[in-house]
Amino acid sequence: MPHRDSKPIEEQLKELISQEFRIERSKISHDSKVKDLGRDSLAVLELLAAVEVEFEISIPNEEVPRISSFGSLVDSIEKHLKMKSDSA
C-alpha cells in the first residue's frame, strides 16, 4: 500500500530506490541515470512499476524512453500527480 507523507517527491523516490535496489541515498542525485540505478532494463521496469504503485499513477509506455535520469523521473511523477489532481 502506498504511503502518504509530507516528504517531497524527490525524497520519497530516493527512499523507494534505496529500498528496492539497496543503493545508498547519498549516491542518488538529480543527474543519476535511471539505468545506473536499476542496473538493467528489467530492474528499470520494476522500478517504474514500484513508482506507479507508490505514487498511485500510471506512466504510459511511450513516456518510458524519455525517463533517463532521476530528475526526469521526478518530473514525470510530478506531472502525473498534477494531472491526477486536476482531474479529481
C-alpha positions, 0 to 999 in steps of 0.5 A: 500500500502506498504511503502518504507523507509530507516528504517531497517527491524527490525524497520519497523516490530516493527512499523507494530506490534505496529500498528496492535496489539497496543503493545508498541515498547519498549516491542518488542525485538529480543527474543519476541515470535511471539505468545506473540505478536499476542496473538493467532494463528489467530492474528499470521496469520494476522500478517504474512499476514500484513508482506507479504503485507508490505514487498511485499513477500510471506512466504510459509506455511511450513516456518510458524512453524519455525517463533517463535520469532521476530528475526526469523521473521526478518530473514525470511523477510530478506531472502525473500527480498534477494531472491526477489532481486536476482531474479529481 
